[in-house]
């Protein structure tokens, strides 16, 4: 089952000095200066948006669009399960292992989001009705 129509077109994996983007098929490195511009222009699939925002802008004013934070999806689908608040944490808890760099992390973030959405779609009717409330 594909959830591409629900998810942003690009996923971002962010490390303090480097970042990677993926459309789910291809990956690339992005310079931090270009990421600051992209952050305010395009919705991204991310893990821990508040952390990324703080690291990119350190309290300075900036433009921002609504990003899709996979950690929020994880907390909703698996409410009582711990996950380290990062791409690596999500990857490990979902069985992918720790990504090797931000480009692979961005690719894995797409897989994790799709897995969680599939898990939600396959949930019991009672859980889905509760989710709609």
N, CA, C and O atoms as CSV, one atom per row, in Angstrom:
chain,resi,resn,atom,element,x,y,z
A,1,UNK,N,N,0.847,-1.171,0.000
A,1,UNK,CA,C,0.000,0.000,0.000
A,1,UNK,C,C,0.896,1.239,0.000
A,1,UNK,O,O,1.830,1.333,0.796
A,2,UNK,N,N,0.613,2.175,-0.884
A,2,UNK,CA,C,1.418,3.392,-0.966
A,2,UNK,C,C,0.690,4.557,-0.293
A,2,UNK,O,O,-0.514,4.748,-0.462
A,3,UNK,N,N,1.449,5.311,0.460
A,3,UNK,CA,C,0.901,6.477,1.157
A,3,UNK,C,C,1.544,7.759,0.634
A,3,UNK,O,O,1.535,8.780,1.321
A,4,UNK,N,N,2.104,7.713,-0.578
A,4,UNK,CA,C,2.825,8.867,-1.116
A,4,UNK,C,C,1.952,10.106,-1.231
A,4,UNK,O,O,2.467,11.217,-1.110
A,5,UNK,N,N,0.670,9.962,-1.456
A,5,UNK,CA,C,-0.204,11.125,-1.546
A,5,UNK,C,C,-0.413,11.822,-0.212
A,5,UNK,O,O,-0.831,12.979,-0.176
A,6,UNK,N,N,-0.127,11.129,0.886
A,6,UNK,CA,C,-0.302,11.665,2.232
A,6,UNK,C,C,0.973,12.337,2.732
A,6,UNK,O,O,0.918,13.295,3.503
A,7,UNK,N,N,2.111,11.832,2.291
A,7,UNK,CA,C,3.410,12.288,2.805
A,7,UNK,C,C,3.989,13.420,1.965
A,7,UNK,O,O,3.688,13.520,0.775
A,8,UNK,N,N,4.815,14.270,2.565
A,8,UNK,CA,C,5.540,15.276,1.780
A,8,UNK,C,C,6.428,14.598,0.733
A,8,UNK,O,O,6.741,13.414,0.851
A,9,UNK,N,N,6.827,15.349,-0.281
A,9,UNK,CA,C,7.622,14.786,-1.372
A,9,UNK,C,C,9.042,14.426,-0.961
A,9,UNK,O,O,9.644,13.534,-1.558
A,10,UNK,N,N,9.593,15.104,0.052
A,10,UNK,CA,C,10.973,14.857,0.448
A,10,UNK,C,C,11.080,14.616,1.951
A,10,UNK,O,O,10.371,15.219,2.757
A,11,UNK,N,N,11.995,13.711,2.292
A,11,UNK,CA,C,12.322,13.458,3.694
A,11,UNK,C,C,13.674,14.081,3.991
A,11,UNK,O,O,14.550,14.130,3.127
A,12,UNK,N,N,13.836,14.557,5.216
A,12,UNK,CA,C,15.074,15.191,5.651
A,12,UNK,C,C,15.633,14.447,6.851
A,12,UNK,O,O,14.923,14.204,7.826
A,13,UNK,N,N,16.899,14.090,6.775
A,13,UNK,CA,C,17.623,13.585,7.947
A,13,UNK,C,C,18.681,14.628,8.266
A,13,UNK,O,O,19.467,15.010,7.399
A,14,UNK,N,N,18.698,15.088,9.515
A,14,UNK,CA,C,19.546,16.212,9.907
A,14,UNK,C,C,20.523,15.797,10.991
A,14,UNK,O,O,20.139,15.230,12.013
A,15,UNK,N,N,21.777,16.085,10.751
A,15,UNK,CA,C,22.827,15.979,11.762
A,15,UNK,C,C,23.367,17.386,11.949
A,15,UNK,O,O,23.221,18.207,11.044
A,16,UNK,N,N,23.985,17.703,13.080
A,16,UNK,CA,C,24.398,19.086,13.321
A,16,UNK,C,C,25.231,19.732,12.210
A,16,UNK,O,O,25.125,20.941,12.006
A,17,UNK,N,N,26.042,18.979,11.495
A,17,UNK,CA,C,26.884,19.603,10.472
A,17,UNK,C,C,26.548,19.172,9.053
A,17,UNK,O,O,27.162,19.657,8.102
A,18,UNK,N,N,25.588,18.274,8.892
A,18,UNK,CA,C,25.232,17.827,7.545
A,18,UNK,C,C,23.801,17.326,7.517
A,18,UNK,O,O,23.224,16.980,8.548
A,19,UNK,N,N,23.239,17.294,6.318
A,19,UNK,CA,C,21.852,16.871,6.164
A,19,UNK,C,C,21.697,16.145,4.842
A,19,UNK,O,O,22.467,16.358,3.906
A,20,UNK,N,N,20.690,15.283,4.778
A,20,UNK,CA,C,20.396,14.548,3.561
A,20,UNK,C,C,18.918,14.620,3.243
A,20,UNK,O,O,18.078,14.712,4.138
A,21,UNK,N,N,18.611,14.577,1.958
A,21,UNK,CA,C,17.233,14.579,1.478
A,21,UNK,C,C,16.994,13.315,0.668
A,21,UNK,O,O,17.914,12.779,0.050
A,22,UNK,N,N,15.759,12.846,0.676
A,22,UNK,CA,C,15.385,11.704,-0.148
A,22,UNK,C,C,13.946,11.871,-0.591
A,22,UNK,O,O,13.098,12.356,0.158
A,23,UNK,N,N,13.683,11.458,-1.830
A,23,UNK,CA,C,12.299,11.417,-2.307
A,23,UNK,C,C,11.732,10.005,-2.187
A,23,UNK,O,O,10.658,9.712,-2.713
A,24,UNK,N,N,12.460,9.139,-1.495
A,24,UNK,CA,C,12.053,7.752,-1.332
A,24,UNK,C,C,12.739,6.820,-2.302
A,24,UNK,O,O,12.731,5.602,-2.119
A,25,UNK,N,N,13.334,7.391,-3.338
A,25,UNK,CA,C,14.053,6.601,-4.340
A,25,UNK,C,C,15.500,7.068,-4.453
A,25,UNK,O,O,16.429,6.261,-4.413
A,26,UNK,N,N,15.676,8.360,-4.592
A,26,UNK,CA,C,17.014,8.940,-4.720
A,26,UNK,C,C,17.323,9.761,-3.476
A,26,UNK,O,O,16.427,10.319,-2.842
A,27,UNK,N,N,18.607,9.824,-3.139
A,27,UNK,CA,C,19.034,10.613,-1.985
A,27,UNK,C,C,20.125,11.579,-2.404
A,27,UNK,O,O,20.815,11.370,-3.402
A,28,UNK,N,N,20.268,12.641,-1.623
A,28,UNK,CA,C,21.350,13.598,-1.883
A,28,UNK,C,C,21.671,14.354,-0.605
A,28,UNK,O,O,20.844,14.466,0.299
A,29,UNK,N,N,22.877,14.864,-0.554
A,29,UNK,CA,C,23.313,15.717,0.552
A,29,UNK,C,C,22.820,17.127,0.253
A,29,UNK,O,O,22.744,17.533,-0.907
A,30,UNK,N,N,22.486,17.874,1.307
A,30,UNK,CA,C,22.096,19.272,1.142
A,30,UNK,C,C,22.902,20.109,2.129
A,30,UNK,O,O,23.047,19.748,3.297
A,31,UNK,N,N,23.416,21.218,1.647
A,31,UNK,CA,C,24.173,22.133,2.500
A,31,UNK,C,C,23.211,22.828,3.469
A,31,UNK,O,O,22.057,23.094,3.132
A,32,UNK,N,N,23.698,23.112,4.658
A,32,UNK,CA,C,22.859,23.711,5.700
A,32,UNK,C,C,22.270,25.046,5.244
A,32,UNK,O,O,21.112,25.337,5.543
A,33,UNK,N,N,23.036,25.850,4.536
A,33,UNK,CA,C,22.531,27.145,4.071
A,33,UNK,C,C,21.336,26.945,3.132
A,33,UNK,O,O,20.383,27.722,3.181
A,34,UNK,N,N,21.372,25.925,2.286
A,34,UNK,CA,C,20.251,25.639,1.381
A,34,UNK,C,C,19.077,25.019,2.147
A,34,UNK,O,O,17.916,25.224,1.790
A,35,UNK,N,N,19.388,24.268,3.191
A,35,UNK,CA,C,18.337,23.672,4.012
A,35,UNK,C,C,17.528,24.753,4.727
A,35,UNK,O,O,16.310,24.628,4.852
A,36,UNK,N,N,18.185,25.801,5.192
A,36,UNK,CA,C,17.458,26.900,5.851
A,36,UNK,C,C,16.422,27.502,4.906
A,36,UNK,O,O,15.307,27.823,5.318
A,37,UNK,N,N,16.790,27.651,3.658
A,37,UNK,CA,C,15.867,28.193,2.662
A,37,UNK,C,C,14.731,27.201,2.382
A,37,UNK,O,O,13.566,27.591,2.315
A,38,UNK,N,N,15.072,25.931,2.222
A,38,UNK,CA,C,14.077,24.895,1.943
A,38,UNK,C,C,13.086,24.746,3.097
A,38,UNK,O,O,11.904,24.498,2.863
A,39,UNK,N,N,13.550,24.894,4.331
A,39,UNK,CA,C,12.718,24.741,5.533
A,39,UNK,C,C,11.493,25.655,5.479
A,39,UNK,O,O,10.415,25.272,5.933
A,40,UNK,N,N,11.649,26.847,4.935
A,40,UNK,CA,C,10.549,27.802,4.868
A,40,UNK,C,C,9.753,27.743,3.584
A,40,UNK,O,O,8.776,28.475,3.424
A,41,UNK,N,N,10.160,26.880,2.665
A,41,UNK,CA,C,9.525,26.849,1.355
A,41,UNK,C,C,8.722,25.577,1.089
A,41,UNK,O,O,7.732,25.618,0.358
A,42,UNK,N,N,9.130,24.451,1.669
A,42,UNK,CA,C,8.536,23.167,1.297
A,42,UNK,C,C,8.309,22.294,2.532
A,42,UNK,O,O,9.173,22.203,3.404
A,43,UNK,N,N,7.151,21.660,2.598
A,43,UNK,CA,C,6.881,20.711,3.686
A,43,UNK,C,C,7.819,19.518,3.549
A,43,UNK,O,O,8.010,18.989,2.454
A,44,UNK,N,N,8.399,19.101,4.666
A,44,UNK,CA,C,9.349,17.991,4.677
A,44,UNK,C,C,8.900,16.921,5.661
A,44,UNK,O,O,8.217,17.206,6.644
A,45,UNK,N,N,9.291,15.698,5.380
A,45,UNK,CA,C,9.122,14.584,6.305
A,45,UNK,C,C,10.343,14.600,7.209
A,45,UNK,O,O,11.465,14.461,6.721
A,46,UNK,N,N,10.156,14.767,8.512
A,46,UNK,CA,C,11.284,14.945,9.435
A,46,UNK,C,C,11.105,14.096,10.691
A,46,UNK,O,O,10.039,13.531,10.936
A,47,UNK,N,N,12.157,14.022,11.464
A,47,UNK,CA,C,12.109,13.430,12.803
A,47,UNK,C,C,12.617,14.493,13.770
A,47,UNK,O,O,13.773,14.908,13.696
A,48,UNK,N,N,11.752,14.927,14.671
A,48,UNK,CA,C,12.090,15.916,15.693
A,48,UNK,C,C,12.227,17.331,15.117
A,48,UNK,O,O,13.295,17.939,15.186
A,49,UNK,N,N,11.149,17.833,14.559
A,49,UNK,CA,C,11.137,19.174,13.967
A,49,UNK,C,C,11.593,20.266,14.939
A,49,UNK,O,O,12.333,21.154,14.515
A,50,UNK,N,N,11.195,20.253,16.218
A,50,UNK,CA,C,11.667,21.310,17.124
A,50,UNK,C,C,13.195,21.348,17.260
A,50,UNK,O,O,13.786,22.426,17.313
A,51,UNK,N,N,13.829,20.183,17.315
A,51,UNK,CA,C,15.290,20.124,17.405
A,51,UNK,C,C,15.931,20.694,16.141
A,51,UNK,O,O,16.867,21.490,16.218
A,52,UNK,N,N,15.427,20.286,14.989
A,52,UNK,CA,C,15.982,20.769,13.719
A,52,UNK,C,C,15.826,22.280,13.629
A,52,UNK,O,O,16.768,22.988,13.271
A,53,UNK,N,N,14.635,22.772,13.954
A,53,UNK,CA,C,14.369,24.216,13.909
A,53,UNK,C,C,15.354,24.978,14.798
A,53,UNK,O,O,15.916,25.989,14.378
A,54,UNK,N,N,15.559,24.497,16.016
A,54,UNK,CA,C,16.479,25.162,16.942
A,54,UNK,C,C,17.906,25.157,16.401
A,54,UNK,O,O,18.601,26.169,16.484
A,55,UNK,N,N,18.344,24.037,15.853
A,55,UNK,CA,C,19.714,23.945,15.332
A,55,UNK,C,C,19.910,24.814,14.092
A,55,UNK,O,O,20.982,25.388,13.899
A,56,UNK,N,N,18.893,24.912,13.263
A,56,UNK,CA,C,19.017,25.709,12.039
A,56,UNK,C,C,18.953,27.208,12.308
A,56,UNK,O,O,19.670,27.985,11.676
A,57,UNK,N,N,18.098,27.617,13.241
A,57,UNK,CA,C,17.822,29.044,13.391
A,57,UNK,C,C,18.185,29.624,14.750
A,57,UNK,O,O,18.250,30.846,14.883
A,58,UNK,N,N,18.423,28.804,15.756
A,58,UNK,CA,C,18.859,29.251,17.090
A,58,UNK,C,C,18.068,30.460,17.592
A,58,UNK,O,O,18.649,31.426,18.088
A,59,UNK,N,N,16.751,30.402,17.463
A,59,UNK,CA,C,15.907,31.468,17.989
A,59,UNK,C,C,15.734,32.664,17.071
A,59,UNK,O,O,14.941,33.555,17.374
A,60,UNK,N,N,16.456,32.710,15.952
A,60,UNK,CA,C,16.293,33.824,15.009
A,60,UNK,C,C,14.983,33.668,14.249
A,60,UNK,O,O,14.475,32.558,14.087
A,61,UNK,N,N,14.450,34.771,13.794
A,61,UNK,CA,C,13.222,34.728,13.014
A,61,UNK,C,C,13.427,33.961,11.716
A,61,UNK,O,O,14.499,34.017,11.113
A,62,UNK,N,N,12.399,33.249,11.295
A,62,UNK,CA,C,12.488,32.479,10.060
A,62,UNK,C,C,11.084,32.158,9.567
A,62,UNK,O,O,10.107,32.215,10.314
A,63,UNK,N,N,11.021,31.825,8.304
A,63,UNK,CA,C,9.773,31.387,7.702
A,63,UNK,C,C,9.684,29.877,7.829
A,63,UNK,O,O,10.699,29.185,7.761
A,64,UNK,N,N,8.477,29.362,8.013
A,64,UNK,CA,C,8.339,27.915,8.160
A,64,UNK,C,C,7.000,27.448,7.616
A,64,UNK,O,O,5.979,28.119,7.769
A,65,UNK,N,N,7.023,26.298,6.985
A,65,UNK,CA,C,5.792,25.642,6.558
A,65,UNK,C,C,5.526,24.484,7.519
A,65,UNK,O,O,6.365,24.176,8.366
A,66,UNK,N,N,4.383,23.853,7.392
A,66,UNK,CA,C,4.030,22.731,8.267
A,66,UNK,C,C,4.769,21.471,7.816
A,66,UNK,O,O,4.574,20.999,6.696
A,67,UNK,N,N,5.611,20.935,8.685
A,67,UNK,CA,C,6.365,19.725,8.377
A,67,UNK,C,C,5.675,18.510,8.995
A,67,UNK,O,O,4.936,18.642,9.971
A,68,UNK,N,N,5.916,17.332,8.428
A,68,UNK,CA,C,5.326,16.075,8.896
A,68,UNK,C,C,6.361,15.396,9.776
A,68,UNK,O,O,7.345,14.853,9.274
A,69,UNK,N,N,6.144,15.424,11.092
A,69,UNK,CA,C,7.102,14.863,12.039
A,69,UNK,C,C,6.753,13.402,12.318
A,69,UNK,O,O,5.725,13.108,12.928
A,70,UNK,N,N,7.611,12.496,11.870
A,70,UNK,CA,C,7.370,11.059,12.005
A,70,UNK,C,C,7.356,10.636,13.475
A,70,UNK,O,O,6.716,9.643,13.821
A,71,UNK,N,N,8.049,11.370,14.341
A,71,UNK,CA,C,8.001,11.046,15.773
A,71,UNK,C,C,6.586,11.201,16.331
A,71,UNK,O,O,6.177,10.428,17.197
A,72,UNK,N,N,5.847,12.178,15.849
A,72,UNK,CA,C,4.461,12.346,16.288
A,72,UNK,C,C,3.604,11.183,15.811
A,72,UNK,O,O,2.745,10.695,16.545
A,73,UNK,N,N,3.837,10.740,14.579
A,73,UNK,CA,C,3.112,9.581,14.057
A,73,UNK,C,C,3.444,8.339,14.880
A,73,UNK,O,O,2.550,7.563,15.219
A,74,UNK,N,N,4.713,8.148,15.202
A,74,UNK,CA,C,5.128,7.004,16.012
A,74,UNK,C,C,4.424,7.024,17.370
A,74,UNK,O,O,3.913,6.000,17.824
A,75,UNK,N,N,4.399,8.182,18.010
A,75,UNK,CA,C,3.767,8.303,19.326
A,75,UNK,C,C,2.272,8.005,19.257
A,75,UNK,O,O,1.689,7.506,20.220
A,76,UNK,N,N,1.660,8.309,18.130
A,76,UNK,CA,C,0.233,8.042,17.972
A,76,UNK,C,C,-0.038,6.562,17.714
A,76,UNK,O,O,-0.946,5.980,18.308
A,77,UNK,N,N,0.752,5.956,16.825
A,77,UNK,CA,C,0.529,4.559,16.442
A,77,UNK,C,C,0.979,3.596,17.533
A,77,UNK,O,O,0.348,2.562,17.748
A,78,UNK,N,N,2.064,3.932,18.220
A,78,UNK,CA,C,2.609,3.075,19.286
A,78,UNK,C,C,2.757,3.904,20.571
A,78,UNK,O,O,3.876,4.214,20.980
A,79,UNK,N,N,1.648,4.260,21.201
A,79,UNK,CA,C,1.678,5.237,22.293
A,79,UNK,C,C,2.474,4.858,23.533
A,79,UNK,O,O,2.930,5.756,24.241
A,80,UNK,N,N,2.660,3.616,23.824
A,80,UNK,CA,C,3.351,3.240,25.066
A,80,UNK,C,C,4.768,2.740,24.821
A,80,UNK,O,O,5.387,2.171,25.720
A,81,UNK,N,N,5.287,2.947,23.611
A,81,UNK,CA,C,6.605,2.416,23.275
A,81,UNK,C,C,7.629,3.547,23.202
A,81,UNK,O,O,7.374,4.586,22.592
A,82,UNK,N,N,8.788,3.339,23.829
A,82,UNK,CA,C,9.850,4.343,23.811
A,82,UNK,C,C,10.560,4.337,22.465
A,82,UNK,O,O,10.733,3.292,21.837
A,83,UNK,N,N,10.968,5.526,22.039
A,83,UNK,CA,C,11.779,5.685,20.835
A,83,UNK,C,C,12.693,6.880,21.053
A,83,UNK,O,O,12.230,7.955,21.433
A,84,UNK,N,N,13.988,6.702,20.813
A,84,UNK,CA,C,14.908,7.839,20.879
A,84,UNK,C,C,14.455,8.862,19.839
A,84,UNK,O,O,14.132,8.478,18.715
A,85,UNK,N,N,14.420,10.150,20.178
A,85,UNK,CA,C,13.839,11.168,19.294
A,85,UNK,C,C,14.753,11.587,18.144
A,85,UNK,O,O,15.214,12.727,18.085
A,86,UNK,N,N,15.005,10.657,17.240
A,86,UNK,CA,C,15.883,10.927,16.096
A,86,UNK,C,C,15.561,9.959,14.969
A,86,UNK,O,O,14.816,8.997,15.155
A,87,UNK,N,N,16.128,10.224,13.802
A,87,UNK,CA,C,15.984,9.298,12.678
A,87,UNK,C,C,16.570,7.941,13.060
A,87,UNK,O,O,15.965,6.905,12.786
A,88,UNK,N,N,17.740,7.944,13.688
A,88,UNK,CA,C,18.376,6.684,14.092
A,88,UNK,C,C,17.498,5.923,15.080
A,88,UNK,O,O,17.379,4.702,14.984
A,89,UNK,N,N,16.887,6.622,16.019
A,89,UNK,CA,C,16.003,5.978,16.983
A,89,UNK,C,C,14.803,5.334,16.309
A,89,UNK,O,O,14.445,4.197,16.617
A,90,UNK,N,N,14.182,6.064,15.387
A,90,UNK,CA,C,13.048,5.511,14.642
A,90,UNK,C,C,13.477,4.313,13.805
A,90,UNK,O,O,12.788,3.293,13.773
A,91,UNK,N,N,14.608,4.437,13.131
A,91,UNK,CA,C,15.093,3.348,12.277
A,91,UNK,C,C,15.326,2.088,13.098
A,91,UNK,O,O,14.935,0.994,12.690
A,92,UNK,N,N,15.955,2.239,14.242
A,92,UNK,CA,C,16.268,1.071,15.063
A,92,UNK,C,C,15.017,0.414,15.634
A,92,UNK,O,O,14.894,-0.810,15.598
A,93,UNK,N,N,14.092,1.203,16.156
A,93,UNK,CA,C,12.890,0.630,16.765
A,93,UNK,C,C,12.003,-0.038,15.715
A,93,UNK,O,O,11.235,-0.945,16.035
A,94,UNK,N,N,12.110,0.412,14.459
A,94,UNK,CA,C,11.305,-0.170,13.383
A,94,UNK,C,C,12.032,-1.289,12.638
A,94,UNK,O,O,11.510,-1.831,11.664
A,95,UNK,N,N,13.244,-1.633,13.100
A,95,UNK,CA,C,13.949,-2.783,12.538
A,95,UNK,C,C,14.862,-2.513,11.361
A,95,UNK,O,O,15.262,-3.453,10.674
A,96,UNK,N,N,15.204,-1.261,11.106
A,96,UNK,CA,C,16.071,-0.934,9.975
A,96,UNK,C,C,17.543,-0.832,10.353
A,96,UNK,O,O,18.399,-0.837,9.468
A,97,UNK,N,N,17.856,-0.740,11.610
A,97,UNK,CA,C,19.239,-0.514,12.015
A,97,UNK,C,C,19.597,0.949,11.850
A,97,UNK,O,O,18.863,1.711,11.221
A,98,UNK,N,N,20.721,1.334,12.414
A,98,UNK,CA,C,21.129,2.742,12.364
A,98,UNK,C,C,21.578,3.122,10.957
A,98,UNK,O,O,22.433,2.447,10.384
A,99,UNK,N,N,21.016,4.192,10.390
A,99,UNK,CA,C,21.406,4.620,9.045
A,99,UNK,C,C,22.871,5.052,8.995
A,99,UNK,O,O,23.415,5.567,9.972
A,100,UNK,N,N,23.484,4.837,7.863
A,100,UNK,CA,C,24.874,5.218,7.643
A,100,UNK,C,C,24.908,6.585,6.963
A,100,UNK,O,O,25.086,6.672,5.748
A,101,UNK,N,N,24.740,7.634,7.735
A,101,UNK,CA,C,24.786,8.993,7.202
A,101,UNK,C,C,23.406,9.566,6.948
A,101,UNK,O,O,22.411,8.842,6.963
A,102,UNK,N,N,23.349,10.882,6.712
A,102,UNK,CA,C,22.055,11.552,6.573
A,102,UNK,C,C,21.288,11.182,5.302
A,102,UNK,O,O,20.057,11.204,5.299
A,103,UNK,N,N,21.993,10.845,4.230
A,103,UNK,CA,C,21.281,10.471,3.007
A,103,UNK,C,C,20.495,9.182,3.221
A,103,UNK,O,O,19.317,9.099,2.874
A,104,UNK,N,N,21.154,8.178,3.796
A,104,UNK,CA,C,20.460,6.920,4.090
A,104,UNK,C,C,19.374,7.146,5.138
A,104,UNK,O,O,18.311,6.527,5.077
A,105,UNK,N,N,19.638,8.025,6.094
A,105,UNK,CA,C,18.637,8.341,7.109
A,105,UNK,C,C,17.370,8.912,6.503
A,105,UNK,O,O,16.269,8.569,6.934
A,106,UNK,N,N,17.507,9.781,5.510
A,106,UNK,CA,C,16.339,10.364,4.850
A,106,UNK,C,C,15.543,9.286,4.116
A,106,UNK,O,O,14.312,9.292,4.140
A,107,UNK,N,N,16.247,8.364,3.467
A,107,UNK,CA,C,15.580,7.265,2.766
A,107,UNK,C,C,14.830,6.382,3.762
A,107,UNK,O,O,13.682,6.009,3.519
A,108,UNK,N,N,15.473,6.046,4.884
A,108,UNK,CA,C,14.855,5.202,5.915
A,108,UNK,C,C,13.638,5.900,6.520
A,108,UNK,O,O,12.657,5.239,6.859
A,109,UNK,N,N,13.688,7.210,6.657
A,109,UNK,CA,C,12.559,7.948,7.232
A,109,UNK,C,C,11.288,7.733,6.408
A,109,UNK,O,O,10.199,7.606,6.969
A,110,UNK,N,N,11.424,7.691,5.076
A,110,UNK,CA,C,10.272,7.377,4.228
A,110,UNK,C,C,9.745,5.983,4.538
A,110,UNK,O,O,8.537,5.792,4.681
A,111,UNK,N,N,10.636,5.018,4.642
A,111,UNK,CA,C,10.221,3.629,4.933
A,111,UNK,C,C,9.489,3.563,6.280
A,111,UNK,O,O,8.446,2.918,6.394
A,112,UNK,N,N,10.038,4.228,7.286
A,112,UNK,CA,C,9.437,4.209,8.622
A,112,UNK,C,C,8.039,4.831,8.584
A,112,UNK,O,O,7.100,4.278,9.157
A,113,UNK,N,N,7.898,5.968,7.919
A,113,UNK,CA,C,6.587,6.626,7.829
A,113,UNK,C,C,5.579,5.718,7.129
A,113,UNK,O,O,4.440,5.592,7.580
A,114,UNK,N,N,5.990,5.087,6.036
A,114,UNK,CA,C,5.088,4.182,5.325
A,114,UNK,C,C,4.710,2.979,6.194
A,114,UNK,O,O,3.553,2.561,6.208
A,115,UNK,N,N,5.681,2.429,6.914
A,115,UNK,CA,C,5.400,1.292,7.803
A,115,UNK,C,C,4.399,1.671,8.891
A,115,UNK,O,O,3.473,0.914,9.182
A,116,UNK,N,N,4.588,2.842,9.488
A,116,UNK,CA,C,3.679,3.281,10.548
A,116,UNK,C,C,2.277,3.553,10.013
A,116,UNK,O,O,1.286,3.227,10.666
A,117,UNK,N,N,2.192,4.150,8.826
A,117,UNK,CA,C,0.874,4.392,8.229
A,117,UNK,C,C,0.185,3.078,7.877
A,117,UNK,O,O,-1.030,2.956,8.032
A,118,UNK,N,N,0.950,2.094,7.404
A,118,UNK,CA,C,0.380,0.773,7.108
A,118,UNK,C,C,-0.098,0.100,8.395
A,118,UNK,O,O,-1.145,-0.547,8.417
A,119,UNK,N,N,0.675,0.259,9.458
A,119,UNK,CA,C,0.283,-0.293,10.760
A,119,UNK,C,C,-1.023,0.346,11.233
A,119,UNK,O,O,-1.905,-0.336,11.753
A,120,UNK,N,N,-1.133,1.645,11.051
A,120,UNK,CA,C,-2.356,2.351,11.436
A,120,UNK,C,C,-3.533,1.895,10.576
A,120,UNK,O,O,-4.633,1.686,11.088
A,121,UNK,N,N,-3.306,1.741,9.276
A,121,UNK,CA,C,-4.377,1.298,8.377
A,121,UNK,C,C,-4.848,-0.111,8.723
A,121,UNK,O,O,-6.020,-0.436,8.536
A,122,UNK,N,N,-3.946,-0.943,9.223
A,122,UNK,CA,C,-4.305,-2.309,9.586
A,122,UNK,C,C,-4.789,-2.464,11.014
A,122,UNK,O,O,-5.068,-3.578,11.457
A,123,UNK,N,N,-4.890,-1.367,11.737
A,123,UNK,CA,C,-5.313,-1.421,13.146
A,123,UNK,C,C,-6.787,-1.799,13.249
A,123,UNK,O,O,-7.532,-1.719,12.272
A,124,UNK,N,N,-7.185,-2.203,14.419
A,124,UNK,CA,C,-8.580,-2.585,14.652
A,124,UNK,C,C,-9.509,-1.403,14.396
A,124,UNK,O,O,-9.102,-0.243,14.455
A,125,UNK,N,N,-10.741,-1.723,14.116
A,125,UNK,CA,C,-11.740,-0.679,13.866
A,125,UNK,C,C,-11.872,0.235,15.081
A,125,UNK,O,O,-12.009,1.449,14.928
A,126,UNK,N,N,-11.831,-0.328,16.268
A,126,UNK,CA,C,-11.963,0.483,17.487
A,126,UNK,C,C,-10.847,1.514,17.578
A,126,UNK,O,O,-11.098,2.668,17.927
A,127,UNK,N,N,-9.613,1.111,17.268
A,127,UNK,CA,C,-8.488,2.045,17.325
A,127,UNK,C,C,-8.650,3.133,16.275
A,127,UNK,O,O,-8.411,4.307,16.557
A,128,UNK,N,N,-9.056,2.752,15.059
A,128,UNK,CA,C,-9.226,3.750,13.999
A,128,UNK,C,C,-10.357,4.716,14.318
A,128,UNK,O,O,-10.250,5.907,14.026
A,129,UNK,N,N,-11.436,4.226,14.911
A,129,UNK,CA,C,-12.525,5.127,15.306
A,129,UNK,C,C,-12.068,6.087,16.391
A,129,UNK,O,O,-12.418,7.267,16.371
A,130,UNK,N,N,-11.290,5.586,17.332
A,130,UNK,CA,C,-10.744,6.447,18.379
A,130,UNK,C,C,-9.817,7.499,17.763
A,130,UNK,O,O,-9.807,8.648,18.204
A,131,UNK,N,N,-9.047,7.118,16.758
A,131,UNK,CA,C,-8.119,8.038,16.108
A,131,UNK,C,C,-8.857,9.167,15.401
A,131,UNK,O,O,-8.349,10.286,15.322
A,132,UNK,N,N,-10.033,8.888,14.893
A,132,UNK,CA,C,-10.811,9.918,14.194
A,132,UNK,C,C,-11.467,10.903,15.146
A,132,UNK,O,O,-11.797,12.022,14.753
A,133,UNK,N,N,-11.657,10.501,16.380
A,133,UNK,CA,C,-12.368,11.345,17.357
A,133,UNK,C,C,-11.575,12.566,17.740
A,133,UNK,O,O,-12.034,13.373,18.549
